Amino acid sequence: RCKSIVTDILHSAGEPRSEALGSIDARTFIDDLTKAWQDAHPSARLESRSDAVGGVAVLADPALRQAIWNLLENAGDVSPQQVCLAATQEAGMLVLSVRDRGPGFSPTMLQHFGQPYQSSKGAGHGVGLFLVVTVARRLGGRVETTNLNGGGAVVRLLVPLAHTQEMEA
């Protein structure tokens, strides 16, 4: 499964934003993704907030879906009792914030965030966050990370909104 994901994302990593992909209502995109993730992780507690992005469009890119999935997987690994995905918009960007109540990122992880094979999980891990950063950059966005006071972390994935007239929802 991992090899397939990596192959698909890396295959499209060098491609420019494609108009052929079309766009989708951001709230629908987030709601569908969180439902699928919750169905795959019935014992995890996922709180999703997407009301603030109804009526705005995002590029319907499978790599973006996988990037958000990777963030939810990582948050669920360290904090299955509470994961939160909040979608907002900020200066023409869709902002997807994934928050957990785990131990947070080590200073080394924060310094090397998104570099391949940087992981607190040991050898053979560390590709997921690299792919998140790669997808964000390919789409013209970025990733921000912050540790929370009292424990936990927030990873913010920011990607440009699509033009509303292109929306095919």
Secondary structure by P-SEA (a helix, b strand, c coil): caaaaaaaaaaacccccccccccccaaaaaaaaaaaaaaacccbbbbbbccccccccccccaaaaaaaaaaaaaaaaccccbbbbbbbbccccbbbbbbbccccccaaaaaaccccccccccccccaaaaaaaaaaaaaccbbbbbbccccbbbbbbbbbbcccccccc
